[in-house]
């Protein structure tokens, strides 16, 4: 419902299951090789040279990981997003690249996006909307978002799911289960954890369920007048297409670059605490994402 920034370049659909496994294996080997090479070189470098070389290796590894995970999308990209939250574990140079996965991803070609829309709703975007922007303004691990205008002039955001993304998720987890058999056997990676992860990610591909969640939260959060939840337009939505009203705001990182006053920071922090307190105390439940890009701020 709160979207991530899209690149203007386009990438083809996610690779096949064999192609995905090969890319992940190649990425792992390449990044590992880079660090092995650094460990050998550092024996012959001074302290300042070692530091520069280490930072360069981190940055290069980060760019490679970012590019591959953005292409793979699905669970692979979500893993990169999760890693970008661990500022206490991930080096700054690597973190700078992984953080981009929170805010940008290569979108589908416009013709493919239109085909996905038409296949799901039975009519083209141009037939259903007064105006539809072919270029997405946001793209993430499972789908991308386009600006559109309803016939009555209402601005909406149209989320279109990537083709075959459910199959890609299922294939990724089949590969992960095979690759992690030793960890499962030793108890370090319980099988129920993998089952839960797969179930949750697959649930995110059900846009009918997401529309239901929008209604649930819109009703449940009515007492908090500072929280804006979009409307879901069911007649323009399916399990793979979700059309919502537009909620204005800016990404938290963008907001912070303007160096807001401490008073404003405290006010926003207090409202976030007010929003989360019922969840933390068990008074209600919440389904959300850990992605920083999911939190948008409006200081109005």
C-alpha positions as CSV (number, residue, x, y, z in Angstrom):
1,X,0.0,0.0,0.0
2,X,3.0,2.2,0.5
3,X,5.2,1.7,-2.5
4,X,8.9,1.5,-3.4
5,X,10.6,3.6,-6.1
6,X,11.0,2.0,-9.5
7,X,13.9,2.3,-12.0
8,X,13.0,3.4,-15.5
9,X,15.0,0.5,-17.0
10,X,13.2,-2.8,-17.7
11,X,14.2,-6.3,-17.0
12,X,12.7,-9.6,-18.4
13,X,10.6,-11.8,-16.1
14,X,12.3,-13.8,-13.3
15,X,14.6,-16.6,-14.5
16,X,13.4,-20.3,-14.6
17,X,13.8,-22.5,-11.5
18,X,17.1,-23.9,-12.8
19,X,18.3,-20.5,-13.9
20,X,17.5,-19.1,-10.5
21,X,19.4,-21.8,-8.6
22,X,22.3,-21.3,-11.0
23,X,22.3,-17.5,-10.5
24,X,22.2,-17.9,-6.7
25,X,25.0,-20.5,-6.7
26,X,27.1,-18.3,-9.1
27,X,26.5,-15.2,-6.9
28,X,27.6,-17.1,-3.8
29,X,30.7,-18.4,-5.4
30,X,31.6,-15.0,-6.9
31,X,31.2,-13.0,-3.7
32,X,33.0,-15.7,-1.7
33,X,35.9,-15.6,-4.2
34,X,36.1,-11.8,-3.8
35,X,36.6,-12.1,-0.1
36,X,39.0,-15.0,-0.3
37,X,41.1,-12.9,-2.7
38,X,41.0,-10.0,-0.3
39,X,42.1,-12.2,2.6
40,X,45.1,-13.3,0.6
41,X,46.1,-9.8,-0.5
42,X,45.8,-8.2,2.9
43,X,48.8,-10.2,4.1
44,X,50.9,-8.0,1.8
45,X,49.2,-4.6,2.4
46,X,49.7,-1.9,5.0
47,X,46.9,-0.9,7.4
48,X,45.7,2.0,5.2
49,X,45.8,-0.1,2.1
50,X,43.9,-2.9,3.8
51,X,41.2,-0.6,4.8
52,X,40.7,0.9,1.3
53,X,40.8,-2.6,-0.2
54,X,38.3,-3.9,2.3
55,X,35.9,-1.1,1.6
56,X,36.2,-1.6,-2.1
57,X,35.5,-5.3,-1.8
58,X,32.4,-4.6,0.3
59,X,31.1,-2.1,-2.2
60,X,31.7,-4.4,-5.2
61,X,30.1,-7.3,-3.5
62,X,27.1,-5.1,-2.5
63,X,26.6,-4.0,-6.1
64,X,26.8,-7.6,-7.4
65,X,24.4,-8.8,-4.7
66,X,22.0,-6.0,-5.4
67,X,21.9,-6.5,-9.2
68,X,21.3,-10.2,-8.9
69,X,18.7,-10.1,-6.2
70,X,16.8,-7.3,-8.0
71,X,16.7,-9.5,-11.1
72,X,15.6,-12.6,-9.2
73,X,12.9,-10.8,-7.2
74,X,10.7,-12.9,-5.0
75,X,12.2,-14.5,-1.8
76,X,15.8,-13.7,-3.0
77,X,15.1,-10.0,-3.1
78,X,13.2,-10.1,0.2
79,X,16.3,-11.7,1.8
80,X,18.3,-8.7,0.6
81,X,15.8,-6.3,2.0
82,X,15.9,-8.1,5.4
83,X,19.7,-8.0,5.4
84,X,19.6,-4.2,4.7
85,X,17.9,-3.7,8.1
86,X,20.8,-5.3,10.0
87,X,23.0,-2.2,10.4
88,X,24.8,-3.8,13.3
89,X,26.0,-6.7,11.2
90,X,26.3,-5.6,7.6
91,X,29.3,-3.3,6.6
92,X,28.3,0.2,5.6
93,X,29.5,-0.2,1.9
94,X,27.5,-3.4,1.5
95,X,24.5,-1.8,3.4
96,X,24.4,1.1,1.0
97,X,23.8,-1.2,-2.0
98,X,21.3,-3.5,-0.2
99,X,19.3,-0.6,1.0
100,X,18.5,0.2,-2.6
101,X,16.5,-3.0,-2.7
102,X,14.1,-1.2,-0.3
103,X,13.5,1.6,-2.7
104,X,14.0,0.5,-6.2
105,X,13.7,-2.5,-8.5
106,X,13.7,-3.0,-12.3
107,X,10.2,-2.9,-13.6
108,X,8.4,-5.1,-16.3
109,X,8.3,-3.8,-19.8
110,X,5.1,-1.8,-20.3
111,X,3.8,-4.3,-22.9
112,X,4.2,-7.2,-20.4
113,X,2.5,-5.2,-17.6
114,X,-0.4,-4.4,-19.8
115,X,-0.7,-8.1,-20.8
116,X,-0.7,-9.1,-17.1
117,X,-3.4,-6.6,-16.4
118,X,-5.6,-7.7,-19.4
119,X,-5.2,-11.4,-18.6
120,X,-6.3,-10.9,-15.0
121,X,-9.2,-8.4,-15.5
122,X,-10.3,-9.3,-19.1
123,X,-9.9,-5.7,-20.3
124,X,-6.9,-3.5,-21.0
125,X,-5.9,-0.6,-18.7
126,X,-6.9,1.9,-21.4
127,X,-10.4,0.4,-21.5
128,X,-10.8,0.6,-17.7
129,X,-9.2,3.8,-16.8
130,X,-9.4,7.4,-18.0
131,X,-5.6,7.5,-17.9
132,X,-3.0,4.8,-17.2
133,X,0.7,5.5,-17.0
134,X,2.7,2.8,-18.8
135,X,5.8,3.4,-16.7
136,X,5.6,2.2,-13.1
137,X,6.4,4.7,-10.4
138,X,7.3,1.9,-8.0
139,X,8.5,-1.7,-8.1
140,X,9.3,-4.2,-5.5
141,X,9.9,-8.0,-5.0
142,X,6.5,-9.2,-6.1
143,X,4.9,-6.5,-8.3
144,X,5.0,-3.0,-9.6
145,X,2.7,0.0,-9.3
146,X,1.4,2.4,-11.9
147,X,-0.5,5.7,-11.6
148,X,-3.9,5.8,-13.1
149,X,-7.1,7.9,-13.1
150,X,-10.6,6.5,-12.8
151,X,-13.4,7.6,-15.2
152,X,-14.7,9.9,-12.4
153,X,-11.3,11.6,-12.1
154,X,-10.1,9.8,-9.0
155,X,-6.3,9.3,-8.8
156,X,-5.4,5.6,-8.0
157,X,-2.4,3.3,-7.7
158,X,-2.6,0.1,-9.7
159,X,-0.3,-2.8,-8.4
160,X,0.4,-5.4,-11.0
161,X,2.0,-8.7,-10.0
162,X,5.0,-10.1,-11.9
163,X,4.2,-13.1,-14.1
164,X,4.7,-16.5,-12.6
165,X,6.0,-15.1,-9.3
166,X,4.2,-17.7,-7.2
167,X,6.0,-20.5,-9.1
168,X,9.3,-18.6,-8.6
169,X,8.6,-18.5,-4.8
170,X,7.8,-22.2,-4.7
171,X,10.9,-23.1,-6.7
172,X,13.1,-21.0,-4.6
173,X,11.9,-22.7,-1.4
174,X,12.3,-26.1,-3.0
175,X,15.9,-25.2,-3.8
176,X,16.4,-23.7,-0.3
177,X,15.1,-26.9,1.4
178,X,17.5,-29.0,-0.6
179,X,20.5,-26.7,0.0
180,X,19.8,-26.4,3.7
181,X,19.3,-30.1,4.5
182,X,22.4,-30.3,6.8
183,X,21.2,-27.2,8.8
184,X,17.7,-28.8,9.0
185,X,19.1,-32.1,10.2
186,X,21.2,-30.4,12.9
187,X,18.2,-28.4,14.1
188,X,19.8,-25.0,13.3
189,X,17.1,-24.4,10.7
190,X,13.8,-25.9,11.7
191,X,11.6,-27.0,8.8
192,X,8.6,-25.2,10.3
193,X,10.5,-21.9,10.0
194,X,10.9,-22.5,6.2
195,X,7.3,-23.5,6.0
196,X,6.1,-20.4,7.7
197,X,8.4,-18.1,5.6
198,X,7.1,-19.7,2.4
199,X,3.5,-19.4,3.6
200,X,3.8,-15.7,4.4
201,X,5.5,-14.8,1.2
202,X,3.0,-16.7,-0.9
203,X,0.2,-15.0,1.1
204,X,1.6,-11.6,-0.2
205,X,0.8,-12.7,-3.7
206,X,-2.9,-12.9,-3.0
207,X,-4.1,-9.4,-3.7
208,X,-7.7,-10.3,-2.7
209,X,-6.4,-11.0,0.8
210,X,-4.5,-7.7,0.7
211,X,-7.7,-5.8,-0.2
212,X,-9.4,-7.5,2.8
213,X,-6.5,-6.4,5.0
214,X,-6.8,-2.8,3.8
215,X,-10.5,-2.8,4.8
216,X,-9.6,-4.4,8.1
217,X,-7.0,-1.8,9.0
218,X,-9.0,1.1,7.7
219,X,-11.8,0.1,10.1
220,X,-9.6,-0.8,13.0
221,X,-7.4,2.4,12.8
222,X,-10.3,4.8,12.4
223,X,-9.7,6.2,16.0
224,X,-6.2,7.3,15.0
225,X,-6.9,10.3,12.8
226,X,-3.2,10.7,12.0
227,X,-3.0,7.3,10.2
228,X,-4.0,7.2,6.5
229,X,-5.1,3.9,5.0
230,X,-6.0,3.8,1.3
231,X,-9.3,2.5,-0.2
232,X,-9.3,-0.7,-2.2
233,X,-11.3,-0.6,-5.4
234,X,-12.6,-4.2,-5.8
235,X,-14.1,-3.7,-9.2
236,X,-10.6,-2.9,-10.5
237,X,-8.8,-5.6,-8.6
238,X,-8.2,-9.4,-8.7
239,X,-5.9,-11.8,-7.0
240,X,-3.1,-10.4,-9.2
241,X,-4.2,-6.8,-9.6
242,X,-4.8,-4.4,-6.7
243,X,-6.2,-0.9,-7.3
244,X,-6.0,1.6,-4.4
245,X,-6.6,5.2,-3.7
246,X,-3.4,7.3,-3.5
247,X,-2.0,8.2,0.0
248,X,0.4,11.2,0.0
249,X,3.6,11.2,1.9
250,X,7.4,10.8,1.6
251,X,9.8,8.0,2.5
252,X,11.3,8.2,6.0
253,X,14.8,8.5,4.8
254,X,13.8,11.4,2.5
255,X,12.0,13.1,5.4
256,X,15.1,12.8,7.6
257,X,17.4,14.4,4.9
258,X,15.5,17.6,5.4
259,X,16.8,17.7,9.0
260,X,13.4,18.1,10.7
261,X,13.4,19.8,14.1
262,X,13.6,17.6,17.2
263,X,10.1,18.7,18.1
264,X,8.7,17.3,14.9
265,X,10.8,14.1,15.3
266,X,9.4,13.7,18.8
267,X,5.8,14.2,17.6
268,X,6.2,11.6,14.9
269,X,7.8,9.2,17.3
270,X,5.0,9.6,19.8
271,X,2.4,8.9,17.1
272,X,4.3,5.8,16.0
273,X,4.3,4.6,19.6
274,X,0.6,5.3,19.9
275,X,0.0,3.3,16.7
276,X,2.1,0.3,17.9
277,X,1.2,0.2,21.6
278,X,-2.0,-1.9,21.1
279,X,0.1,-4.4,19.1
280,X,3.0,-4.6,21.6
281,X,0.5,-5.1,24.5
282,X,-1.4,-7.8,22.7
283,X,-4.6,-5.8,22.5
284,X,-4.7,-6.3,18.7
285,X,-2.8,-7.9,15.9
286,X,-1.0,-6.5,13.0
287,X,0.4,-7.8,9.7
288,X,3.1,-5.6,8.2
289,X,6.5,-5.6,6.6
290,X,9.9,-5.0,8.0
291,X,10.9,-2.9,4.9
292,X,11.8,0.7,5.9
293,X,10.3,1.8,2.6
294,X,6.9,0.7,3.8
295,X,6.8,3.6,6.3
296,X,5.9,7.0,4.8
297,X,5.6,10.3,6.6
298,X,3.4,13.3,6.0
299,X,4.2,16.2,8.3
300,X,1.1,18.1,7.2
